[in-house]
Amino acid sequence: MESFYRILIVFIAGYLFLRVTGKKAVAQMHTFDLLYIFVLTNIISTPVETGKVGKALIYAAILVILYKIFIRLSLHNKLRWILYESPTVLIRNGAIDRRGLKRVRMPVNELLSHLRVKGYTDAQNIAIAIMEESGDISVIPKSEYRPVQPKDLQLNVKKEYLPIPLIMDSQIVYHNLKYLNLDQSWLMSEVKKMGEEVENITLATFLENGKLFIDTNEIKDYKGDPYYYNPGKDN
């Protein structure tokens, strides 16, 4: 039982430390951030075996504080160039930069696979491809190969609307109801009008026209309909 409590404390403490650190460390994962995660996990996992929970939490707290200080200092350009690597150009104006590939130790076939993931099949169509500080690859196609934008066709488009979830996985999202100045009784009334029950709803969203869209847990059978072809022998 004592081991269970130690693991529980370490798990909760690790979660809180990462929350305090912020999204950047776990999302961007630069070299410096990755080192921080490795050291932090090593510190907070030690008491699971040794039982010295208090000392480990103090060390972890000191590490979090130091990391936050370094991140604040990295906002200044001079120190940032020391802590983080510079972006590396891999393709420039359709030509593969072999020196860039050599610098990041990437073979050509891997570069081509990254382009395919981004939706491009030919390096000649790329204006510039860069490996960013985080290791992600940014790809910008030449102007004649980029997707057509409404502005290119001189079209006026309406402002983008993001449907707001009000029910997810059969649970009401109360803070979104509050944001829309709506209440639970209105939601239940709309759900009832559509002949549904909250328990059977996977997702319900508030649309731009003020109506509710509902996606239920019901699995429909489209067998034989070519528009719903399911690849594989289990179709």
PyMOL commands that set and color helices and strands:
alter all, ss='L'
color gray80, all
select helices_A, chain A and resi 2-21+23-27+31-45+47-50+53-73+77-83+98-104+108-118+123-125+143-145+150-153+174-179+184-193+198-200+226-228
alter helices_A, ss='H'
color red, helices_A
select strands_A, chain A and resi 88-92+95-96+126-131+137-141+164-168+171-172+201-206+212-216
alter strands_A, ss='S'
color yellow, strands_A
deselect
rebuild
show_as cartoon
